[in-house]
Amino acid sequence: MTSRIVQLRPGAAKDPAASLPRDASLEQRIIASLRSVYDPELPVNIYDLGLIYDIRIIGENRVEIDMTLTAPCCPVAGSLPGQVERTVRTHVPLEDVRVNLVWDPPWSQERISDEARLELNIL
């Protein structure tokens, strides 16, 4: 396992929302930020891996994100939600970002995006 929790893909912009059009929605900017966070054991970002269950935008400056992990005993359970919160705060100007770790429903491979399936060679 790598010692870093959040990894930017080689060659990725430091601000993933910067590559979005100026009129990109707040949700699009948050998703772009989430796509810069990678699972420490897989070469796939947490959004395409299906670890993000819900993004609730409250007003114009607050967001709550429900996320899970691939397993309850995951070694980054105590640190990854905080890393996700810091990454979103860094890339998207918000007053409040809250990340909730949830376990229901349990994560399964069915949540993985088609693009991530190709990258992981899961058919």
HELIX and SHEET records of a PDB file:
HELIX    1   1 PRO A   16  SER A   19  5                                   4    
HELIX    2   2 LEU A   26  LEU A   34  1                                   9    
HELIX    3   3 LEU A   80  HIS A   91  1                                  12    
HELIX    4   4 GLN A  109  ARG A  111  5                                   3    
HELIX    5   5 ASP A  114  LEU A  120  1                                   7    
SHEET    1   A 3 ILE A  52  ILE A  58  0                                        
SHEET    2   A 3 ARG A  62  MET A  67 -1                                        
SHEET    3   A 3 ASP A  96  LEU A 101  1                                        
END                                                                             
